[in-house]
């Protein structure tokens, strides 16, 4: 049994790069060889922010790059454009890259590939070269189960061939899984091209012998019966020093946090991709003023086109809080001064919040975030949702009311801490996720 040499290929967004970087570190610690492939554009962004890539020197992870096929000035926040360009340009370049990596050390050729969603074309390339493959799914295992059921949902007349529900209803996908509202399917709001891409990904994914998920049996107990390939290896919570970022983190808020009372600070972050409507942005700003509690609010400076996204309303003074462009999220979530997390419920943020034992105020935007919210509020019962008014806005009074309700709810706090303990036990020695990782590494050997 030789030492496995992994080639890891994330789709170039933070929600895919970070869990894969963390997996690389675990594999490297276990004596595996690691080559990590970023797109040139993504790699340049990751190395100019002074982010986690520098801290990986000496970890045994080698970085390589390929062009994504777009021009430097192309808008890479247009995911459709990026996906299409990558799928058109990178597959023909990958075999040569593998050859070059292998030539550097002939006794240590690439033996296994791990890719994230939208990069499954690489599994095909690997398959043709006799390289084993696995997928790291970046969302919840429940989202994977839903996407995996698309053909069945079409056949049963639940959705049409565009992914649109035939009628609104609650369905139970598998026995003892929470019921799903058909309005909340992860692909809702996507156009036909995007939906077809997802359907194709779910097919190509089957070339991966394992579907690794950043989750645990306790978080989503009913899902794992859907396929023996599903392997929970979470929580993949990298320390913040090893998280990569496209923006420079503002760490000054940590000193400010040290001066706040225990369980007093509200943390607001909607991840690396969500964009908020200006009217909604105003309501949130004014809601934070109304709340009159210390807060840390992450407002990304601009979108990738460098347009100024949102202006603060005139009457906003925000004197109780700190507004930062990007934040060391894990350190904030684990700080004793933190009271709750207003989150878009992206899966990585959901797992980080659970691992910190912090109650959630759920503010999902799209994709799998609505499904994650139903777990947070209905299954684990560690958070509450926000209600919109007739125009679809979450008003400032609603924000204040729900935060106050959440901070007074001792049951939610107790359950949050219990959930943290259950989840973290998985990565202890002898924990279920640790055993699964061992199984995966032995398979790669």
LOPAZA-412750 format. One line per field, with one value per residue (C-alpha): chain; x, y, z. Coordinates in pm, 1 decimal, always signed. Layout:
<sites>
chain c(A,...);
xx c(X,...);
yy c(Y,...);
zz c(Z,...);
</sites>
This chain:
<sites>
chain c(A,A,A,A,A,A,A,A,A,A,A,A,A,A,A,A,A,A,A,A,A,A,A,A,A,A,A,A,A,A,A,A,A,A,A,A,A,A,A,A,A,A,A,A,A,A,A,A,A,A,A,A,A,A,A,A,A,A,A,A,A,A,A,A,A,A,A,A,A,A,A,A,A,A,A,A,A,A,A,A,A,A,A,A,A,A,A,A,A,A,A,A,A,A,A,A,A,A,A,A,A,A,A,A,A,A,A,A,A,A,A,A,A,A,A,A,A,A,A,A,A,A,A,A,A,A,A,A,A,A,A,A,A,A,A,A,A,A,A,A,A,A,A,A,A,A,A,A,A,A,A,A,A,A,A,A,A,A,A,A,A,A,A,A,A,A,A,A,A,A,A,A,A,A,A,A,A,A,A,A,A,A,A,A,A,A,A,A,A,A,A,A,A,A,A,A,A,A,A,A,A,A,A,A,A,A,A,A,A,A,A,A,A,A,A,A,A,A,A,A,A,A,A,A,A,A,A,A,A,A,A,A,A,A,A,A,A,A,A,A,A,A,A,A,A,A,A,A,A,A,A,A,A,A,A,A,A,A,A,A,A,A,A,A,A,A,A,A,A,A,A,A,A,A,A,A,A,A,A,A,A,A,A,A,A,A,A,A,A,A,A,A,A,A,A,A,A,A,A,A,A,A,A,A,A,A,A,A,A,A,A,A,A,A,A,A,A,A,A,A,A,A,A,A,A,A,A,A,A,A,A,A,A,A,A,A,A,A,A,A,A,A,A,A,A,A,A,A,A,A,A,A,A,A,A,A,A,A,A,A,A,A,A,A,A,A,A,A,A,A,A,A,A,A,A,A,A,A,A,A,A,A,A,A,A,A,A,A,A,A,A,A,A,A,A,A,A,A,A,A,A,A,A,A,A,A,A,A,A,A,A,A,A,A,A,A,A,A,A,A,A,A,A,A,A,A,A,A,A,A,A,A,A,A,A,A,A,A,A,A,A,A,A,A,A);
xx c(+0.0,+162.7,+108.4,-193.8,-136.9,-452.3,-535.3,-802.0,-1006.4,-1258.3,-1502.8,-1359.7,-1590.6,-1504.7,-1779.1,-1604.1,-1238.7,-1247.7,-1386.3,-1148.8,-848.1,-948.1,-980.6,-633.4,-487.0,-642.2,-515.0,-166.0,-156.0,-233.3,+74.7,-92.5,+59.7,-152.0,-168.6,-433.8,-557.5,-706.1,-798.1,-529.2,-773.0,-894.2,-539.8,-424.9,-714.5,-644.2,-275.0,-319.2,-550.6,-284.0,-528.8,-484.9,-275.7,+37.1,-26.0,-27.5,+342.1,+510.6,+185.7,+297.7,+21.9,+145.1,-58.1,-95.7,-317.4,-497.6,-669.1,-1049.9,-1072.8,-1216.0,-1053.8,-913.5,-1190.4,-1475.3,-1731.1,-1665.1,-1964.4,-2165.4,-2159.1,-2315.3,-2036.2,-1768.7,-1917.3,-1950.5,-1600.0,-1442.6,-1634.1,-1529.3,-1161.5,-1021.4,-1097.6,-854.7,-576.1,-606.5,-433.9,-119.9,-116.8,-145.4,+138.6,+357.4,+287.2,+360.7,+687.7,+819.0,+823.0,+771.8,+733.2,+454.8,+194.6,-152.1,-371.3,-693.7,-895.2,-1141.3,-1358.1,-1649.2,-1978.0,-1947.6,-1603.4,-1726.6,-1597.7,-1258.1,-1381.0,-1433.7,-1079.5,-947.1,-1159.7,-1009.9,-659.9,-731.2,-733.9,-991.0,-1232.6,-1446.2,-1668.3,-1672.7,-2028.0,-2017.5,-2378.3,-2584.4,-2636.8,-3009.5,-2946.3,-2754.1,-3043.8,-3286.2,-3072.9,-3019.2,-3398.2,-3459.3,-3537.5,-3776.8,-3942.9,-3995.5,-4128.2,-4368.6,-4502.5,-4372.2,-4161.9,-4148.3,-3838.1,-3736.5,-3730.6,-4043.3,-4295.6,-4619.9,-4801.4,-4690.5,-4690.8,-4499.9,-4326.7,-4132.2,-3837.3,-3737.0,-3893.6,-3821.4,-3663.9,-3823.7,-4092.7,-3984.7,-4183.2,-4151.4,-4096.9,-3770.3,-3597.1,-3228.3,-3249.2,-3549.9,-3485.0,-3232.5,-3298.1,-3315.2,-2943.1,-2844.6,-3096.7,-2973.0,-2615.5,-2714.3,-2887.5,-2576.3,-2351.3,-2559.2,-2498.7,-2123.0,-2089.9,-2161.0,-1803.0,-1697.2,-1682.6,-1746.7,-1963.8,-1796.1,-2015.1,-1928.3,-2193.0,-2252.9,-2499.3,-2647.7,-2716.0,-2902.7,-2971.7,-3226.0,-3031.3,-2759.3,-2987.4,-3011.9,-2673.0,-2380.4,-2149.4,-2250.8,-1982.2,-2015.8,-1671.9,-1773.1,-1754.7,-1476.9,-1418.9,-1077.0,-927.2,-962.4,-588.9,-630.8,-935.3,-878.2,-1052.5,-1099.6,-1109.3,-881.9,-1016.9,-1069.8,-933.8,-970.1,-1324.3,-1176.9,-1019.7,-1351.9,-1530.4,-1303.0,-1450.8,-1815.8,-2026.1,-2072.0,-2349.0,-2431.7,-2314.9,-2520.6,-2317.2,-2457.2,-2304.8,-2458.8,-2159.3,-1945.6,-2211.0,-2551.9,-2646.3,-2907.5,-3171.6,-3115.3,-3454.4,-3386.9,-3037.4,-3193.5,-3438.4,-3155.1,-2944.1,-3235.8,-3328.9,-2980.4,-3023.8,-3363.3,-3220.0,-2969.3,-2728.1,-2361.1,-2319.3,-2064.8,-2203.5,-2013.6,-2081.2,-1866.9,-1726.8,-1855.1,-1941.4,-1680.2,-1758.2,-1646.4,-1980.3,-2076.2,-2353.1,-2542.9,-2552.1,-2650.3,-2974.8,-2923.7,-3083.8,-2861.2,-2600.4,-2485.0,-2304.9,-2333.7,-2161.0,-1873.1,-1915.2,-1640.3,-1571.2,-1485.0,-1446.7,-1265.1,-1598.4,-1495.8,-1316.0,-1620.0,-1865.6,-1655.6,-1612.8,-1781.4,-1929.5,-2137.5,-2515.4,-2655.7,-2581.9,-2799.8,-2711.6,-2801.8,-2782.9,-2526.2,-2405.9,-2051.4,-2186.4,-2454.5,-2194.2,-1968.6,-2260.9,-2360.7,-2000.0,-1995.4,-2320.2,-2469.3,-2845.9,-2943.5,-3169.5,-3228.5,-3228.1,-3195.3,-3161.5,-3155.4,-3032.6,-3000.5,-3029.5,-3407.0,-3364.0,-3088.7,-3322.7,-3583.4,-3321.4,-3212.1,-3566.3,-3774.3,-3540.4,-3259.8,-3470.3,-3168.7,-3296.2,-3591.6,-3694.7,-3793.6,-4132.4,-4161.5,-4426.0,-4667.4,-4396.5,-4148.6,-3942.3,-3820.8,-3895.5,-3679.6,-3936.3,-3945.5,-3565.6,-3566.5,-3853.8,-3697.5,-3349.5,-3499.5,-3713.8,-3410.3,-3191.5,-3454.4,-3510.0,-3315.7,-3435.1,-3283.8,-2955.6,-2947.0,-3022.7,-2753.5,-2490.9,-2612.9,-2596.5,-2242.4,-2132.0,-2300.8,-2144.8,-1791.8,-1777.6,-1763.7,-1412.3,-1267.3,-1050.2,-1289.3,-1569.4,-1784.1,-1642.7,-1285.6,-1357.9,-1511.4,-1203.3,-984.3,-1199.9,-1165.6,-785.5,-756.2,-965.2,-731.4,-432.2);
yy c(+0.0,+320.9,+668.7,+822.7,+1138.0,+1348.9,+1611.1,+1844.6,+2067.3,+2316.3,+2529.2,+2882.5,+3020.9,+3038.6,+2797.3,+2528.8,+2628.5,+2637.2,+2290.6,+2141.6,+2323.9,+2185.0,+1832.9,+1874.1,+1958.5,+1650.5,+1429.7,+1587.1,+1528.7,+1165.2,+1139.6,+1176.7,+1384.4,+1680.3,+1886.3,+2159.4,+2305.0,+2656.7,+2864.6,+3129.3,+3410.8,+3255.1,+3171.6,+3528.0,+3660.6,+3412.1,+3501.9,+3880.7,+3901.7,+3770.0,+3491.6,+3133.8,+3017.7,+3170.5,+2978.6,+2654.0,+2680.0,+2384.2,+2186.0,+1979.3,+2113.2,+2205.6,+2457.6,+2448.2,+2655.1,+2645.4,+2935.4,+2949.0,+3065.0,+3410.0,+3748.7,+3936.5,+4198.4,+3945.9,+3954.2,+3645.0,+3700.2,+3576.2,+3208.7,+3088.2,+3248.3,+3098.3,+2746.7,+2748.8,+2882.8,+2630.5,+2339.2,+2453.3,+2522.9,+2327.7,+1961.7,+1958.8,+2112.3,+1883.7,+1570.1,+1772.6,+1922.1,+1574.0,+1455.7,+1748.6,+1688.2,+1318.0,+1391.2,+1577.5,+1257.3,+937.3,+725.5,+944.4,+979.8,+1124.2,+834.4,+1001.0,+1311.9,+1500.7,+1765.9,+1986.2,+2045.2,+2203.4,+2042.8,+1685.5,+1695.2,+1634.6,+1297.9,+1199.5,+1305.0,+1109.6,+805.7,+793.3,+809.9,+538.1,+780.9,+714.4,+989.6,+1127.6,+1431.4,+1676.2,+1808.9,+2165.9,+2188.6,+1970.9,+1601.3,+1681.7,+1919.0,+1637.8,+1398.8,+1651.5,+1708.3,+1336.3,+1289.8,+1531.1,+1254.0,+1092.7,+1427.6,+1491.0,+1137.6,+1168.8,+1500.3,+1705.3,+1936.2,+1998.3,+1963.5,+2319.4,+2225.6,+2431.9,+2275.3,+2171.9,+2290.6,+2400.8,+2114.4,+1958.0,+1632.3,+1376.0,+1273.5,+970.7,+817.8,+1015.2,+1307.9,+1645.4,+1742.1,+1985.0,+2270.2,+2242.7,+2622.7,+2569.3,+2332.1,+2434.4,+2498.4,+2733.2,+3059.9,+2902.2,+2914.3,+2610.0,+2624.3,+2618.4,+2346.0,+2128.4,+2183.3,+2056.5,+1749.3,+1674.9,+1723.5,+1473.2,+1218.2,+1277.9,+1274.0,+901.6,+854.0,+949.2,+642.1,+854.7,+1159.1,+1326.7,+1566.4,+1830.4,+1699.7,+1435.1,+1154.2,+1358.1,+1666.2,+1484.8,+1132.4,+1020.9,+1113.3,+853.5,+570.4,+717.7,+593.3,+394.4,+648.4,+924.3,+967.3,+1233.9,+1365.8,+1689.2,+1924.2,+2055.1,+2365.9,+2495.9,+2732.7,+3082.5,+3098.2,+2829.0,+2966.9,+3129.0,+3448.8,+3675.6,+3982.3,+4106.6,+4022.1,+4301.8,+4162.1,+4487.6,+4382.0,+4106.8,+4359.7,+4544.5,+4215.1,+4160.9,+4475.2,+4366.4,+4190.2,+3810.5,+3703.6,+4060.9,+4097.4,+4027.2,+3906.4,+3961.5,+3802.6,+3678.9,+3491.9,+3558.2,+3572.5,+3701.9,+4049.8,+4249.5,+4475.6,+4845.4,+4880.0,+4566.0,+4690.7,+5009.0,+4812.6,+4601.5,+4908.8,+5079.2,+4753.3,+4739.4,+5095.4,+5006.3,+4699.7,+4913.5,+4624.2,+4591.8,+4426.7,+4323.6,+4353.2,+4220.9,+4439.4,+4337.0,+4654.6,+4591.1,+4316.2,+4187.0,+4469.8,+4718.6,+4897.7,+5052.3,+4823.9,+4986.3,+5327.5,+5352.2,+5539.6,+5900.9,+5834.6,+5531.6,+5601.0,+5244.0,+5379.8,+5053.9,+4840.1,+4764.9,+4735.2,+4535.6,+4442.5,+4080.8,+3910.8,+3626.2,+3447.0,+3145.0,+3354.5,+3580.0,+3289.7,+3129.3,+3449.2,+3457.5,+3801.5,+3664.1,+3631.7,+3525.9,+3489.7,+3656.8,+3431.7,+3356.7,+2987.8,+2885.1,+2538.2,+2636.0,+2915.6,+2682.1,+2423.6,+2691.8,+2833.1,+2487.7,+2415.7,+2739.1,+2664.0,+2997.5,+3053.2,+3157.1,+3420.9,+3276.8,+3502.3,+3269.8,+3416.6,+3127.8,+2780.6,+2530.9,+2803.8,+2757.4,+2386.7,+2461.8,+2705.9,+2432.5,+2218.1,+2507.1,+2609.1,+2291.3,+1994.7,+2110.7,+2397.4,+2623.4,+2933.6,+3136.5,+3273.3,+3622.6,+3710.2,+3933.0,+4201.1,+4203.6,+4356.8,+4084.2,+4305.0,+4211.6,+4529.2,+4688.2,+4620.9,+4251.9,+4234.2,+4389.9,+4172.9,+3846.1,+3920.8,+4007.4,+3692.8,+3480.2,+3627.8,+3557.3,+3195.8,+2978.7,+2654.8,+2752.6,+2842.7,+2507.3,+2313.9,+2509.6,+2400.0,+2040.0,+2041.8,+2178.5,+1894.8,+1625.9,+1767.1,+1819.9,+1465.5,+1339.8,+1467.5,+1342.9,+1033.8,+744.1,+979.3,+877.4,+1133.3,+1049.9,+683.8,+772.4,+975.8,+681.0,+457.5,+707.4,+728.7,+349.3,+329.0,+576.6,+364.5);
zz c(+0.0,-120.0,+11.2,-162.7,-365.5,-378.8,-637.0,-492.8,-724.1,-580.5,-777.3,-726.9,-455.1,-84.1,+20.0,-187.3,-138.7,+242.7,+320.1,+62.4,+214.5,+551.8,+411.8,+253.6,+591.7,+751.0,+467.0,+484.7,+862.5,+789.7,+569.9,+228.2,-52.1,-157.9,-476.1,-468.3,-797.4,-805.9,-1108.0,-1173.1,-1095.6,-772.0,-658.0,-716.1,-507.3,-231.2,-213.9,-223.1,+79.8,+314.4,+390.5,+498.6,+202.3,+356.8,+677.4,+482.5,+398.8,+557.4,+565.8,+267.2,+40.4,-307.8,-507.7,-885.5,-1117.1,-1450.9,-1629.9,-1604.4,-1967.2,-1888.0,-1946.4,-1644.6,-1664.3,-1692.0,-1409.1,-1204.0,-979.3,-1279.9,-1182.9,-1506.3,-1705.7,-1479.2,-1484.1,-1860.8,-1920.5,-1682.1,-1837.1,-2186.4,-2116.9,-1825.2,-1911.5,-2205.2,-1992.0,-1689.9,-1829.6,-1912.2,-1562.6,-1408.9,-1633.2,-1522.3,-1152.9,-1193.8,-1376.9,-1071.0,-867.1,-1061.3,-747.6,-624.7,-897.1,-838.7,-727.6,-624.1,-702.6,-482.2,-649.9,-543.8,-724.3,-1073.1,-1111.9,-1163.1,-1524.5,-1361.9,-1230.3,-1594.9,-1684.3,-1385.2,-1467.7,-1818.7,-1669.7,-1413.2,-1117.3,-846.1,-760.6,-480.6,-442.0,-153.1,-149.1,-11.5,+113.1,+348.7,+280.6,+262.7,-29.5,-199.3,-139.6,-291.9,-601.9,-636.2,-646.2,-935.6,-1189.9,-942.1,-862.4,-1235.0,-1285.7,-991.1,-1121.2,-827.4,-1051.1,-1427.1,-1646.7,-1550.6,-1180.7,-1109.3,-867.3,-1043.5,-731.2,-388.4,-139.5,+147.1,+58.8,+258.3,+46.2,+253.0,+563.5,+883.2,+696.5,+775.6,+523.9,+253.5,+106.5,-273.0,-280.9,-91.2,-331.1,-360.2,-736.4,-715.0,-894.6,-1129.9,-1502.6,-1727.9,-1812.0,-1446.5,-1365.9,-1653.2,-1534.9,-1188.7,-1335.0,-1539.8,-1233.6,-1035.8,-1315.4,-1350.7,-972.7,-980.4,-1106.5,-753.5,-531.0,-221.7,-164.6,+130.2,+329.0,+585.6,+823.2,+1089.3,+1154.6,+1442.5,+1228.1,+949.1,+1075.8,+817.2,+503.1,+503.7,+402.8,+49.7,-69.4,+68.7,-101.9,+139.7,+401.8,+673.1,+770.8,+947.0,+1110.9,+884.5,+1089.4,+999.4,+1248.5,+1110.8,+1046.0,+786.1,+612.4,+282.1,+187.8,-111.8,+118.6,+391.6,+736.3,+985.7,+1312.0,+1510.1,+1599.7,+1820.9,+2060.8,+2065.3,+2141.6,+2441.8,+2597.5,+2565.0,+2827.7,+2804.4,+2562.6,+2463.1,+2101.0,+1788.4,+1486.2,+1135.4,+825.6,+501.5,+363.9,+58.4,-213.6,-102.2,-225.1,-36.0,-186.1,-86.3,+90.8,+289.5,+372.5,+517.9,+733.0,+870.3,+952.2,+1128.4,+1301.1,+1454.6,+1584.2,+1732.1,+1898.2,+2086.4,+2148.2,+2056.2,+1714.1,+1451.8,+1099.9,+798.9,+494.5,+196.3,+46.6,-304.9,-544.2,-786.2,-1026.7,-763.7,-780.1,-451.4,-336.3,-51.5,+111.4,+478.1,+549.2,+673.6,+1009.1,+1084.8,+1352.4,+1436.7,+1740.5,+1937.0,+1678.0,+1448.0,+1071.0,+900.5,+538.1,+621.7,+956.4,+1131.9,+1167.9,+1369.1,+1632.0,+1662.9,+1691.6,+1965.4,+2165.8,+2509.1,+2431.3,+2145.6,+2193.5,+1855.9,+1484.0,+1218.3,+925.5,+563.4,+668.2,+407.7,+504.4,+610.0,+833.1,+969.7,+1070.5,+1222.1,+1420.5,+1546.7,+1650.5,+1849.5,+2033.2,+1923.5,+1861.9,+1507.1,+1362.6,+1014.1,+708.6,+405.8,+54.9,-191.5,-285.4,+1.0,+265.4,+300.5,+368.7,+622.6,+795.6,+839.0,+1014.8,+1240.5,+1339.1,+1319.6,+1362.2,+1590.8,+1733.5,+1788.7,+1609.5,+1487.5,+1150.0,+1039.2,+890.7,+583.8,+535.6,+239.0,+14.2,+102.9,+335.3,+681.7,+877.4,+1146.3,+1421.8,+1325.2,+1347.4,+1693.8,+1816.7,+1700.6,+1837.3,+2175.5,+2169.2,+2081.0,+2355.8,+2620.9,+2515.4,+2759.5,+2593.2,+2259.4,+2433.7,+2612.3,+2292.1,+2104.1,+2356.3,+2345.2,+1963.9,+1978.2,+2202.6,+1988.5,+1671.9,+1802.2,+1945.2,+1587.1,+1525.7,+1853.6,+1841.0,+1796.2,+1685.7,+1388.6,+1142.3,+1243.9,+1172.7,+835.6,+740.3,+832.8,+614.2,+326.4,+359.3,+373.8,+58.0,-113.1,-12.3);
</sites>
